[in-house]
Amino acid sequence: MAKKQNYVALIEHDKGTLYGVRFPDLPGCYSAGESAAAAAENAMEAVRLWAEVALDRGESPPVVRPPDEVLADEAIRNAIVHGAVPILVPL
């Protein structure tokens, strides 16, 4: 059985009404929701759709980096300091 892959996502909320979700390791994969919980739920659908498109193009999803490696990135740490919340989203 294949090991479940979990990508790190960042939930961010500025002064707007939506909570945005971005994936440091999945270029072009974004999502949003009206609450942090909705954004996290929508993130799972975004990853699934992103992977489907990649597979349709004959590409493989990027290798999952361990969370500590992603969180060691200075830009990611800076986003967290400014309020972003990291979550793990399964593929």
MOKADA-V42802 format. One record per helix or strand. SS is the DSSP state (H for helix, E for strand). FROM is the first residue (numbers start at 1). TO is the last residue. Records with the same first field share a line. If there is no record, write none. Layout:
BEGIN
SS: FROM-TO / FROM-TO
END
This chain:
BEGIN
E: 6-12 / 19-22 / 30-33 / 85-90
H: 36-56 / 67-71 / 74-81
END
